[in-house]
Amino acid sequence: MTRLLATVEMVLLNDTLMGWVDTLLLCLGLTLTAASAIPALQSLRGSREERA
């Protein structure tokens, strides 16, 4: 019984750890997307101001 509880605890800990890793990777991906999209959006805004 103790071995079963240890296995269940390890699985839950592993799932929690994977959840944190997934969250961190998602945040990193969103940060990189924003970092690459913001300069492109600023250049579009700049070209619009030049036309006006």
Secondary structure, 3 states (H helix, E strand, C coil): CHHHHHHHHHHHHHHHHHHHHHHHHHHHHHHHHHHHHHHHHHHHHHHHHHHC
